Amino acid sequence: MLLEVVHPARESKSIVELGLVDSITVDGNLVTVTLAFPKKRDPLTEYLVGATRAAIIRNSPEGTKVEVKAIVKEQDAPKKKPGLNLGMEEVGNVRHIIGIASGKGGVGKSTVAVNLAVALARLGYKVGLADADVYGPSVPLMTGTEEEIPGAEQVAEDREVFFPIEKYGVKWMSIGYFADPEQALIWRGPMACNALKQMILQVRWGELDFLLVDMPPGTGDIHITLVNDIPMEGAVIVTTPQPVALSDVEKGVSMFRNEHINRKILGLVENMAWFTPEELPDNKYYIFGKDGGAAMTQKYGIPLLGQIPLVQSIREGGDSGEPAALGDRPDGKAFLDLARTLAGMV
């Protein structure tokens, strides 16, 4: 069963072929697997641990308990290249790191993040996007890059860096490039947090004006880790006009303004602000309510960065891998206006 677990950065060889399986023990209904890595900071350690656990659960009787451990077999002191400052060097040439957040799922946060990145690139900025939504990575599908696998380079004995996928003038990175689309990522909070930091801090972004971080919905431990460990300048919150979404915006605002986090809220984007049929481009139908996001910005004293209409082409563009921001229709222009507003602020 462990032959199913492959290392994407090692020519898709299994963990068995790579000699990473150090031991397997069975004690009653508990299966314990120890993976041994020859260096301390393999960027995909957490992914391989989760994939191993998932493979065993899929192929074991119901009620089987699984524990997967990761150890370092060689404890030699790490050697690094002269002048290499491990930690933040890969984002050292990024001018603005901005989180794209939402209080709840289903409001189109990833759609806004992808199209905002493309719109900023169309305006001439150097842009990257890190997909931090580990449990539902959608960037590969929305950009038509599902078949791509990022390259990797070993820059020190105990460290690798990844090279992002480039398309539409944007540099993309997502855990979705390494995981099987049909395989759920069975990760506890600390594993997900470590993987996310690696997907941001161990990526060769180069010089960027903007690095957008598509954050998971909600206000959990992943968010706290990201804002504390990543030099994030501020956040953009995405919502829809309906009351159930706006109530969760309040939680997001409270999280970023918490004294232990204290990150600036750059503004709010009201997605699905109205419905416009393609055959009636001048008509607006407020099926989720009207100006709910605008009222929320007044309540909390944050800017309303833009209102994005609900049109069929945005959904079709996301499913086909061609973001709506590439075009010059009203939906594309709405994202360009949003990009101009955000760029003007920072």
N, C-alpha and C positions, 0 to 999 in steps of 0.2 A: 504493500500500500504506500510505503514511503517513496517508491519510485515515481509516484504522482507529483511529489513536491519538487519543483524545479527552481533553480536559482536564475532569475531572468538575466542577470549581468554576467553569467558564466556559461554562455552559449546554450542556455536552457538545459543544462545538465541537472540531474536529480541530486538531492542531498546525499543519496547513497553513493552515486558515482563520484561525487566530490569528496567523499570520506568525511562528511560532517556529522554522521551519526556515530556518537561515541559509545552509547550504551542504550539498551532497552530492557526494562525490568517489568514483570507482571506480578502484582501482589493482590490476589483476589480479583476484584473488579477495577483495580487501579493500575493503569498503564503509565509508566514513567519513561520518558525519552530524554536523553541528554544530547544536545547538539554541541559540538566542540568547534570553535572557530580559531583559526591561526592568528587572527589579529583582533584587536579590541573594538574596533569601530567599523565593522562591516555595515554599510548603510541599510542593508535589508535584513538585519538580524531579527527585528521584531516581526517583519513580514513572514520570514521563514518559520519562526516559532508558531505564529498563528496558523499558517498554512499546514504545518505538521499536525497541530492539534485538530484542525478541521478534517484532514485526511483520515486520521485514526478514528474520529467520531463517526465519519461516514461509513467506515468499513468494520465497525465493531458492534456487538450486540447492544441493545438498549440498556441503559443503566451503567455503561462503562464510564469510569472517570479517567480523565487524561490530564497528565501534568507534563509540560515540556520545559526543560531547562536549557539555558545557553551558558556555556563556559568558554573560557579562553585557555587553550592548551599550552600556548607558548607565552610565557610571562616576561619575555625580554623587554627591556626598556625601549619605548618607541623612539624611532629615529625619524627626524623630519628634515625637510630640505631647508637650507639656510634661509633665514628671513621669513619662514612660513609661520604665521601666527594663527594657530588653530582656534576656531570658534566663530568669529564674525567676519573673517576675511572675504568670504564669498559674497557678502552683501555690503562690503565696504564701499563699493562704487554705485550703490543704489541711493538715489536722492530721496525718494519718498516711498515708504512701505505703508500701505493702507489696507486695513481689513474691510472686507465686505461681509456684513453680518445680518442676521435676522433673528427675531425672537422666536419664530416657529418655522416649520418646514412648509413647503407648498406655496410660497409667496413669489417664487421666481428669482431667488437670490443668485443662483448660479447663472441663470440666463442674463441677469443684469451684469454680473461680474464679467462674463465672457464678452458680452457686447460692449461693455465699457472699455475693456482692454483693447478690443479691435478699434473702437472709435478713437481712443487716445492715440493709437498707432496711425490711424488715418490723418490725425492732426499733426503728425510729424514727431511724436514723442517716442522714446525708446521704452518699451513696455514688456513686462513679464507678468505671468499669473501663476501662482502656486495654489493648487487645488488641495485645500486642507480639510475637505469634507470626506474623511476616511471611510465612513460607513456608506456613503453614496456618491463616489467620485463620478462626475458626469462630464468633466472637461474633455476627455478623449472622444466621446460620442458627439458632443456639441461642436467640436472643431474638426471632426473627420480624421482624427489621428489615432483611432483605436488600434491599428496594426503596428504602430510605431513602438520602438523600445529605445529609451534614452541610452546613449553611450556612457561609458564610465572610464575613469583614469585613476590609477593609484598614484597619489601625490606624496605619500609617505608610507612607511612600513605598516602603519596602523590606520591609514585613512585613505578613502576614495572620494572622488567627486563625480557627480553626474553632469551630463550636458543636456540642457533642456531641448525639447522638440520645438522647432521654429516653423510657424505658418501664419499667414495673414499679417506678417510684420510683428508678431508677438512671440515671446518665448514662453512655452507651456511646460509645467511639470505637475504630475499627478501620480498618486499611488495606483491609480487605475491603469497606468502603463505596465505595471509589474504584476498585477493580480489577475487571475482568471475571472472574466466578467460574470461567470455563473457561480463563483465561489464567494460565499459570505466571509467577510473578515471577522473572525472570532477573536476580538482583542479586548482586553481590559483597558481601563483608562490610562495607566502608566505606559503600556505598550503603544497605544495609539499616539500618546503625546510624544514619545521618543521618536516614533516613525515620522511624525509630522515635522518635528524640528530638523530631522535629517533631510526631509524633502525640501526644506527651505534653506538651511544653513550649509548643506553639502551639495549645492548645485552651482555650477559655474555660470552665474547670471551675467557677468561682465558689467559694462556700464549701462545703467538704466535710469530713466527719469522716474518711472513708476513701477513698483512691484505690488500688484494686487494679491491679497490673500483671501481666497474664497473659503470662509470659515464655516464650520458646521452650524446648523440652526440650534438655537437654545443658548443656555448660559452655564455650561458645565465645566468640568475640570480641564477639558481640552482648551476651552477659551481662556481660562486663567493662565494655563501654561503658555499659550501662544503670546498673549499680551505681556507676560512677565519675562519671557526668554527671547522674544523676537523684538528688535528695535522698531516697533510699530508706531508710526507717527499719530495715527488716529483711525477712526472707523467711519464707514458709511453704512447706515442701517436701511434695509429694504423691507417694505411692508406693502400690503394692499389696503384699500380704503375701508374694508369691513371691520366692524368692532372687535371680532374675535382675534384678528391679526394685530390690531392697534393695541389691544390690552397686553400682548406679548412684547410690543415695542417698549412699553414702560419698563419691563424687566431688563431688556437690553440696555436701555439708557441708564438704569440704575447700576448695572454691572460695570459699564465703562466709566461711570462717574464715582464708583466706589473708591474710597481713599487708598486702598491697597492696589488698585489698578490704575486709576487716574489717567485715562487716555481721552484725548479730545474726540468728540463726536463731530465729524466734519459736516454732517447733514443727513437728511432722510430722502430716500427715493420712493415715491409712490408708484408701485408697479400695478398694472391692470387698472389704471385710473378710470378708464372708460372703455367701452367696446365700440369699435368702428368697423362695420362691414366693408370688405374690400370694394364691393360694388357701390357703396355709399360713403365715400371717403370724408365727406363733410359732416356726417352724422355722428353723434356721441350718445351712447346709452350707458348710464351709470349703474351697471348691474350689481356692483359690489358696494354701492353707496358713493356719495360725492364728497370730495375734499376732506376725507377723514384724515389723510396724512398731513394736509395743510393745517388742520386744526391741532394735530399733535405737535407740529413744529412750533406753533405759537405757544402751546402749553409749556414746552420744555426749553423754549428759547434757542432752538437749533434751526439752521437753514433748511428750506425745502429745495433740494438740488435739482429735482426734475420730476415730471409725471410721465410715465410710459404707458401708452395705450395698449389695450388688449386687442391684437390683430392676429389673424391666422398665420400670417407670414413669419411672425416671430417664433411660433411653435414649429412651423415647418422648417425654418432655418436651423433651429436647434436640433431637430431630429435628423436632418440631412448633413449636418456638419458645416453649414454655411451660415454664419451668424448674420442676423438682420442688419447689423451695423455696417455691413459691407455695401449695402444698397443706398439709394437716395430716395426711397419712398418715405412716407411720414414716420414709420417706425424707425428706419435708419437715421432720419434726421433728429428724432427724439433722443437717441443715444449720442449723437454728435453734440447736441445741445448740452446734454448731461456732462459729457467729457469736457467741453469748453468751460462749463461752470466749475467743475471740480478743479481743473487745471488752473483756472483763474484764482481759486481760493488758496491753493498751496504754493 
